[in-house]
Amino acid sequence: MSIPFNGSVRRPWTRRWPVALLSALFLAILVGCSADAKQEGSEDKAEGEKKDSLSSRLVPVEITPVSRGRIHDYIRLDGVVATESQIEVYSLVSGHVAELRVEAGDRVSAGDTLLVLADEEIVLEVERTSLEMQQAERDWERLQQLADKGLVSPQELDQSRTALDRATLNWKTARLAFERSRITAPIAGVVSERLVSIGAWIQRSNPLFRLLDDRELIAELDLPEKDLARIRPNLPVEVEARAAGEDPFRGWIKRISPVVDPTSGTIRVTVGIEDPQTRLRSGMYASFAIVAGTRENAVLIPKRSLLYERNRVVAFVVDDEDKAHRRVLQRGFEDEERIEVLSGIDEGEQLVLVGQNSLKDKSPVRVINEDPASGLADAKAPEAGTETADAGNTDSAE
């Protein structure tokens, strides 16, 4: 039995298929957008990781431009301050100490009395011999008058003359003993030590005082024989004695011994020291820097920028592309903080001060200091900061 066709049976499906088609199309669009967004996010993440990786490979460094200046070549030695003249004072006669005129630390002039011996007997002897000399002189004058009249013989006149000479000699001997009972300073200077007390009995072999002339200070230094060719008389010397203050003293090479000590292999060098304010004292420990040479327009770099590889000295410089280059240096003069570069680095190049231990030749770097003297540092530091900020923004966005 056939069923007649009725259009109303298929009409509901006919109405729903456009809706299904639109839903499928919308779903496909959503899936595509999600894939595109996911792909875009992956690309952004990869780019951020790439920037982070690049930033992590850059070695942070501090730089400074290489400049020129004056530098001295020093020979550094240590020694003790002394005086050119330092003597012990002795008595030429024996006796008891009756009076002390000076103490340690007193300044004296040549001829000043330092000590007086008990001199009562000496004074009496001077007076006795003086009276005998006066009597002999009167006898001589009287006999001369008689000899002019022919009343005395020449022999009597000669005997009177001999007696006068003997009396005069005795008086001079007594006077000399009196003078020697006053112990005087043979040189001008300072009493460094008193070795006797009042009432002590002294012999000729007993030292009484030690005197030093602090107007002429010196130091005797032992110079290694390998440095002999670098010095000569009158070369300037810089002297530092911390016990006498921070200000250095000026000195000069006064004498160079002609003999090398075969035991130590050193040469005795005497340095004169200027001390107009008398701040130094004999016996003070001091450091001496002999100025063996000077260069006025040398290429100079700080010692803290150097690396030492076996027998070579190495430093790094940074070019305009933020790459470090290793340089082997030939050194010249050097002081406590700087060295002269004879070859290997030129004036104006950007020298790595900090971070050189992590560098290899042509390593990429990131300059982190802002040195006003270095245009390269000013230019590079902001770029490094911007790059880091970009990487941080990428991470935040992710």
C-alpha positions in Angstrom: 0.0 0.0 0.0 1.6 3.2 -1.0 1.6 6.2 1.2 1.0 9.4 -0.6 3.8 12.1 -0.4 3.0 14.7 2.2 5.4 17.8 2.2 4.7 18.6 5.8 6.7 15.5 7.0 10.2 16.8 5.7 9.7 20.5 6.6 11.0 20.3 10.2 14.5 19.0 9.0 14.5 21.5 6.2 14.2 24.3 8.8 17.0 22.9 11.1 19.8 22.4 8.7 20.8 26.0 8.2 21.2 26.3 12.0 23.4 23.3 12.2 25.5 24.6 9.4 26.0 27.9 11.1 26.8 26.2 14.4 29.5 24.1 12.7 30.9 27.1 10.9 31.1 29.1 14.2 32.7 26.2 16.0 35.4 26.0 13.3 36.0 29.7 13.6 36.4 29.4 17.3 38.8 26.4 17.0 40.9 28.4 14.4 41.1 31.5 16.6 42.1 29.4 19.6 44.8 27.8 17.6 46.0 31.1 16.3 46.0 32.6 19.8 47.9 29.6 21.1 50.4 29.8 18.3 50.9 33.5 18.9 51.4 32.9 22.7 53.9 30.2 21.9 55.8 32.6 19.6 55.8 35.3 22.3 57.0 32.9 24.9 59.8 31.7 22.6 60.9 35.2 21.9 60.9 36.1 25.6 62.9 33.0 26.4 65.3 33.9 23.6 65.8 37.3 25.1 66.2 35.9 28.5 68.8 33.4 27.2 70.7 36.2 25.4 70.6 38.4 28.5 71.9 35.6 30.6 74.9 35.0 28.3 76.0 38.7 28.5 78.8 39.1 31.1 78.2 42.2 33.3 81.3 44.5 33.3 82.5 47.9 34.4 84.7 49.9 32.1 86.8 53.1 32.0 88.6 54.8 29.2 92.4 54.4 29.0 94.3 57.7 29.6 97.8 59.1 29.8 99.6 60.7 32.7 102.8 60.8 34.7 104.3 57.8 36.5 107.4 57.1 38.5 109.6 54.1 38.6 110.2 53.2 42.2 112.7 51.1 44.1 111.0 50.4 47.5 113.1 49.6 50.6 112.6 49.8 54.3 115.0 51.1 56.9 115.6 53.0 60.1 116.1 56.8 60.5 119.5 57.7 62.0 121.8 60.7 62.2 124.9 61.5 60.3 126.8 62.4 63.6 126.2 60.4 66.7 128.9 60.3 69.3 129.6 59.2 72.9 131.2 61.8 75.2 134.1 60.7 77.5 136.0 62.5 80.2 139.8 63.0 79.8 140.3 63.0 83.6 139.1 60.9 86.5 137.0 62.3 89.3 133.6 62.6 91.1 130.6 64.0 89.3 129.7 67.2 91.1 127.1 68.8 88.8 125.0 67.8 85.8 124.1 70.6 83.5 121.9 68.8 80.9 119.4 65.9 80.7 118.3 63.6 77.8 116.4 65.5 75.2 118.2 68.9 75.8 119.5 70.7 72.8 123.1 71.9 73.1 125.6 73.9 71.1 129.3 72.9 70.5 131.2 74.0 73.6 128.3 73.9 76.1 129.1 72.5 79.5 127.4 69.1 80.1 129.0 68.0 83.4 131.3 69.3 86.1 133.7 67.2 88.2 134.6 67.9 91.8 137.4 70.4 91.3 138.5 71.7 94.7 142.0 70.3 94.5 142.3 71.3 90.9 141.4 74.9 91.7 144.0 75.0 94.5 146.6 73.6 92.2 145.8 76.3 89.6 146.2 79.0 92.3 149.5 77.5 93.6 151.0 77.2 90.2 149.8 80.7 89.3 151.6 82.2 92.3 154.8 80.2 91.5 154.7 81.5 87.9 154.2 85.0 89.0 157.2 84.7 91.4 159.4 83.2 88.7 158.4 86.0 86.4 159.4 88.7 88.9 162.8 86.9 89.5 163.5 86.8 85.8 162.7 90.5 85.4 165.0 91.4 88.4 167.9 89.3 87.1 167.5 90.9 83.6 168.0 94.3 85.1 171.1 93.1 87.0 172.5 91.4 83.9 172.3 94.7 82.0 174.5 96.2 84.7 176.9 93.2 84.6 176.1 92.2 88.2 174.9 88.6 87.4 176.4 85.9 85.3 174.8 84.6 82.1 174.4 81.2 83.9 172.3 82.7 86.7 170.2 84.4 84.1 169.6 81.2 82.2 168.6 79.4 85.4 166.1 82.0 86.1 164.6 81.7 82.7 164.4 78.0 83.0 162.6 78.3 86.4 160.1 80.7 84.8 159.4 78.3 81.9 158.9 75.4 84.4 156.5 77.5 86.5 154.5 78.5 83.4 154.3 74.9 82.3 153.0 73.8 85.7 150.4 76.5 85.6 149.2 75.5 82.1 149.0 71.9 83.2 146.9 72.8 86.3 144.7 75.1 84.1 144.2 72.2 81.6 143.1 69.9 84.4 140.6 72.5 85.5 139.2 72.9 81.9 139.0 69.1 81.6 136.9 68.9 84.8 134.2 70.7 82.7 132.9 68.2 80.2 131.7 70.1 77.1 129.7 69.1 74.0 132.0 68.4 71.0 129.2 69.0 68.5 125.8 70.8 68.3 122.8 68.5 68.6 120.5 66.8 71.1 121.5 64.8 74.2 120.0 61.4 73.4 121.1 59.6 76.6 122.7 60.5 80.0 124.9 57.6 81.4 126.1 59.0 84.8 124.7 60.4 88.0 125.8 63.0 90.5 128.4 61.6 92.9 129.6 58.8 90.6 133.3 58.3 90.2 134.2 58.2 86.5 137.2 56.9 84.7 138.5 57.9 81.3 137.0 54.8 79.8 133.4 55.6 81.0 131.0 57.1 78.5 129.1 60.0 80.0 126.6 61.1 77.4 125.4 60.2 73.9 124.9 63.2 71.5 123.4 63.2 68.0 123.2 65.9 65.4 119.5 65.7 64.3 120.0 68.4 61.8 121.4 65.8 59.3 119.1 62.8 59.3 120.1 59.8 57.2 119.1 56.2 56.6 121.4 53.4 55.5 119.6 51.0 53.1 120.6 47.7 51.7 120.0 47.8 47.9 119.9 44.6 45.9 122.9 44.5 43.5 120.5 44.0 40.5 119.2 47.5 41.0 122.6 49.2 41.1 122.4 50.3 37.5 119.1 52.1 38.1 120.4 54.6 40.8 122.9 57.4 41.1 123.8 60.1 43.7 121.2 62.9 44.2 118.2 60.9 42.9 115.1 61.9 44.8 113.7 59.6 47.5 110.2 59.7 49.0 110.2 58.9 52.7 107.1 57.8 54.8 107.2 57.4 58.6 103.8 56.7 60.0 104.9 57.5 63.5 105.7 61.1 62.4 102.4 61.7 60.6 100.8 61.2 57.2 102.8 63.8 55.3 105.8 62.3 53.5 109.4 63.6 53.7 111.8 64.4 50.9 115.1 62.8 50.6 118.0 62.1 48.2 120.7 59.6 47.6 123.7 60.9 49.5 126.3 58.1 49.1 126.6 54.8 47.3 129.0 52.2 48.7 131.5 51.0 46.1 131.5 47.5 47.7 128.9 44.7 47.3 128.3 42.6 50.4 129.1 39.1 49.2 127.0 37.5 51.9 123.7 39.3 51.2 124.4 40.5 47.6 123.4 44.1 48.6 125.0 47.5 48.4 124.9 50.1 51.2 123.1 53.2 50.1 122.9 56.3 52.3 119.8 58.5 52.0 119.7 62.0 53.3 116.4 63.2 54.8 114.9 66.7 55.0 113.0 67.3 58.2 112.6 71.1 58.7 109.9 70.7 61.3 111.9 68.1 63.3 109.1 65.5 63.3 111.4 62.6 62.8 113.4 60.9 65.5 116.5 58.7 65.3 115.5 55.1 65.4 112.1 55.5 63.7 111.1 52.9 61.1 110.4 54.3 57.7 109.6 53.3 54.1 111.8 54.6 51.3 110.8 54.9 47.6 113.8 55.8 45.4 112.5 57.5 42.2 114.6 55.7 39.6 112.8 57.3 36.6 109.8 59.3 35.5 107.7 59.3 32.3 105.4 62.3 31.7 103.0 61.0 29.0 102.6 57.3 29.6 99.6 55.1 28.8 98.3 54.1 32.3 95.8 51.6 33.5 94.8 50.5 37.0 96.4 47.3 38.4 93.0 46.0 39.5 92.0 45.5 35.8 94.9 43.0 35.2 94.9 39.3 34.9 98.0 37.2 35.3 98.5 34.1 33.1 101.8 32.4 33.8 104.4 35.0 32.7 101.9 37.2 30.8 99.9 40.1 31.9 96.4 40.3 30.3 93.6 42.9 30.2 90.3 43.2 28.3 88.8 46.0 26.3 85.2 46.5 25.0 84.5 47.5 21.5 81.5 49.4 20.0 79.6 46.1 19.5 79.7 45.2 23.2 82.4 42.5 22.7 85.4 42.0 25.0 88.8 41.5 23.4 91.8 40.0 25.3 95.0 41.9 25.1 98.5 40.8 26.2 100.4 43.7 27.7 104.0 44.8 27.8 104.6 46.6 31.1 106.8 49.6 31.8 106.9 51.6 35.0 104.5 50.9 37.8 103.5 52.3 41.2 101.1 51.0 43.9 97.9 51.5 41.9 98.8 51.8 38.2 101.1 50.4 35.5 102.5 51.9 32.3 101.5 50.0 29.1 104.2 50.0 26.4 102.1 47.9 24.0 98.8 46.1 23.9 96.3 48.9 24.7 96.0 52.4 23.3 94.7 55.6 24.8 90.9 56.0 24.6 90.1 52.3 24.5 87.4 51.1 27.0 89.2 49.0 29.6 87.3 46.4 31.7 87.7 47.2 35.4 85.3 44.7 36.9 84.2 41.4 35.6 87.3 40.5 33.6 87.7 37.1 35.4 84.6 35.8 33.6 85.6 36.9 30.2 87.1 35.2 27.2 88.2 36.7 23.9 85.2 38.1 22.0 82.8 37.4 24.8 79.5 39.5 24.6 79.2 41.8 27.6 76.8 44.1 29.2 78.2 47.4 30.6 76.7 48.2 33.9 78.6 51.2 35.1 77.8 54.8 34.3 81.2 56.4 34.0 80.9 60.1 32.9 84.3 59.8 31.4 83.2 56.9 29.2 80.7 57.7 26.4 80.5 54.0 25.7 79.4 53.2 29.2 76.7 55.8 29.0 75.5 54.5 25.7 75.5 50.8 26.6 74.0 50.8 30.1 70.5 52.0 29.2 70.3 49.4 26.4 71.1 46.7 28.9 68.5 48.0 31.2 65.9 48.2 28.5 66.7 44.6 27.4 66.2 43.3 30.9 62.9 45.3 31.3 61.7 43.8 28.0 62.4 40.3 29.2 60.6 41.1 32.4 57.5 42.4 30.5 57.4 39.3 28.4 57.4 37.1 31.5 54.6 39.1 33.0 52.5 38.9 29.8 53.1 35.2 29.7 
